[in-house]
């Protein structure tokens, strides 16, 4: 009996030893499959000292789109949700908005008239709600909004609707010597106040669209930066490689997007010499998130999907490749998964 017990105990201890020797999966929210394998194989190749595809740490630049790639972008971009809420908050100071489009449509919840205003109307709303204040005041407005606003479908904070698998990917890359950047069509000053807290990406590694900002001396005699209602740079589509060149100064070796607005960034990344990785998040999960691609008015994925097939880029099928979509919310000290 004692001999058999000892044998069982030794086998048990051996199994524990083997389990402890196995490194923890750095991408636990990813299902095993082609996408996960492509990512881990690429990282292994470019970090293998002496290997054919080795890339020095200084050149391990990874760029990520934000909307639809790192967090949800439906039913409309979250920065627009912020702008819409700002219009409602500012309306008492602007009585003319009751009769002036596109503000009238927004205040009356006339979605048809708002849609008819097109990109020009949306730009008017963004300019009216993002300008005429200091950069510090704007950052505080963004933080306050994120602390109170809730997504219309999921009823959870917008900054909790980030993708758990992508958070793991960001951390995995940084653990392997990569420098991670966000390169987004969203406003840079809308993104910078919260990205370090949520993604671990500091403000200086966030590239986005920007409005004109002017230095001036405030009424209290202290210098301030004032936001003006003028567009300076659009970091979308062909603007993304331009923004990368201007603000990063190195061509990425790894890039992730989700829409046609990311096509040129992916093309620019993969056009470089040596090992390259291009990934696309394909929204295929209408239950846990949303399903859309070629016909979507937000985050349209058409030309980039064709380019991925032709070029052998990695397409991540959200429904198939991700075990989890969103991180859990902590309620009363206990982790609780909130699902739609």
Secondary structure as the mmCIF struct_conf table of DSSP 4:
data_model
#
loop_
_struct_conf.conf_type_id
_struct_conf.id
_struct_conf.beg_label_comp_id
_struct_conf.beg_label_asym_id
_struct_conf.beg_label_seq_id
_struct_conf.end_label_comp_id
_struct_conf.end_label_asym_id
_struct_conf.end_label_seq_id
HELX_RH_AL_P HELX_RH_AL_P1 UNK A 2 UNK A 21
BEND BEND1 UNK A 22 UNK A 22
HELX_LH_PP_P HELX_LH_PP_P1 UNK A 23 UNK A 25
TURN_TY1_P TURN_TY1_P1 UNK A 26 UNK A 29
STRN STRN1 UNK A 30 UNK A 30
HELX_LH_PP_P HELX_LH_PP_P2 UNK A 31 UNK A 31
BEND BEND2 UNK A 32 UNK A 33
HELX_RH_AL_P HELX_RH_AL_P2 UNK A 34 UNK A 47
BEND BEND3 UNK A 48 UNK A 48
TURN_TY1_P TURN_TY1_P2 UNK A 49 UNK A 50
BEND BEND4 UNK A 51 UNK A 51
TURN_TY1_P TURN_TY1_P3 UNK A 52 UNK A 53
HELX_RH_3T_P HELX_RH_3T_P1 UNK A 57 UNK A 59
STRN STRN2 UNK A 61 UNK A 64
STRN STRN3 UNK A 67 UNK A 67
TURN_TY1_P TURN_TY1_P4 UNK A 68 UNK A 70
STRN STRN4 UNK A 71 UNK A 71
BEND BEND5 UNK A 75 UNK A 76
HELX_RH_AL_P HELX_RH_AL_P3 UNK A 78 UNK A 90
HELX_RH_3T_P HELX_RH_3T_P2 UNK A 91 UNK A 93
HELX_RH_3T_P HELX_RH_3T_P3 UNK A 95 UNK A 98
TURN_TY1_P TURN_TY1_P5 UNK A 99 UNK A 99
BEND BEND6 UNK A 100 UNK A 100
TURN_TY1_P TURN_TY1_P6 UNK A 101 UNK A 102
HELX_RH_AL_P HELX_RH_AL_P4 UNK A 103 UNK A 107
TURN_TY1_P TURN_TY1_P7 UNK A 108 UNK A 109
HELX_RH_AL_P HELX_RH_AL_P5 UNK A 111 UNK A 116
TURN_TY1_P TURN_TY1_P8 UNK A 117 UNK A 117
HELX_RH_AL_P HELX_RH_AL_P6 UNK A 118 UNK A 130
BEND BEND7 UNK A 132 UNK A 132
STRN STRN5 UNK A 133 UNK A 134
HELX_RH_AL_P HELX_RH_AL_P7 UNK A 135 UNK A 148
TURN_TY1_P TURN_TY1_P9 UNK A 152 UNK A 154
BEND BEND8 UNK A 156 UNK A 156
HELX_RH_3T_P HELX_RH_3T_P4 UNK A 158 UNK A 160
STRN STRN6 UNK A 162 UNK A 163
HELX_RH_AL_P HELX_RH_AL_P8 UNK A 164 UNK A 175
TURN_TY1_P TURN_TY1_P10 UNK A 176 UNK A 177
STRN STRN7 UNK A 179 UNK A 187
HELX_RH_AL_P HELX_RH_AL_P9 UNK A 188 UNK A 199
BEND BEND9 UNK A 200 UNK A 200
HELX_RH_3T_P HELX_RH_3T_P5 UNK A 203 UNK A 205
STRN STRN8 UNK A 206 UNK A 217
TURN_TY1_P TURN_TY1_P11 UNK A 219 UNK A 220
BEND BEND10 UNK A 221 UNK A 221
STRN STRN9 UNK A 223 UNK A 233
BEND BEND11 UNK A 236 UNK A 236
TURN_TY1_P TURN_TY1_P12 UNK A 237 UNK A 237
HELX_RH_AL_P HELX_RH_AL_P10 UNK A 238 UNK A 247
TURN_TY1_P TURN_TY1_P13 UNK A 248 UNK A 248
BEND BEND12 UNK A 250 UNK A 250
BEND BEND13 UNK A 253 UNK A 253
STRN STRN10 UNK A 254 UNK A 257
BEND BEND14 UNK A 259 UNK A 259
HELX_RH_3T_P HELX_RH_3T_P6 UNK A 260 UNK A 262
HELX_RH_AL_P HELX_RH_AL_P11 UNK A 263 UNK A 270
TURN_TY1_P TURN_TY1_P14 UNK A 271 UNK A 271
BEND BEND15 UNK A 272 UNK A 274
STRN STRN11 UNK A 277 UNK A 282
STRN STRN12 UNK A 284 UNK A 284
TURN_TY1_P TURN_TY1_P15 UNK A 286 UNK A 288
BEND BEND16 UNK A 289 UNK A 289
STRN STRN13 UNK A 291 UNK A 291
TURN_TY1_P TURN_TY1_P16 UNK A 294 UNK A 295
BEND BEND17 UNK A 297 UNK A 299
BEND BEND18 UNK A 302 UNK A 302
HELX_RH_AL_P HELX_RH_AL_P12 UNK A 303 UNK A 311
TURN_TY1_P TURN_TY1_P17 UNK A 312 UNK A 312
STRN STRN14 UNK A 314 UNK A 317
HELX_RH_AL_P HELX_RH_AL_P13 UNK A 318 UNK A 321
STRN STRN15 UNK A 322 UNK A 322
BEND BEND19 UNK A 323 UNK A 323
BEND BEND20 UNK A 325 UNK A 325
STRN STRN16 UNK A 326 UNK A 326
HELX_LH_PP_P HELX_LH_PP_P3 UNK A 327 UNK A 328
STRN STRN17 UNK A 329 UNK A 331
TURN_TY1_P TURN_TY1_P18 UNK A 332 UNK A 333
STRN STRN18 UNK A 334 UNK A 336
#
